[in-house]
Amino acid sequence: MGNSGFLSVVTRTVLIALSTIFNPPVVVVSWSMIRQSTDISQLLSLYFLYLLT
């Protein structure tokens, strides 16, 4: 009975996740920096710069 509601919730969650992951290029840059195990403080400063702009 609740399959259609569950599917709509999953679809909405996937769309929100995709838009969050792929829209801001800063997320891609941050992810690549995390993959290269860059210093956490540098990553945080970049994140705060992104929040301020």
Secondary structure, DSSP 4 states (H G I P E B T S, - for coil): --HHHHHHHHHHHHHHHHHHHHS-HHHHHHHHHHHTT--HHHHHHHHHHHHH-
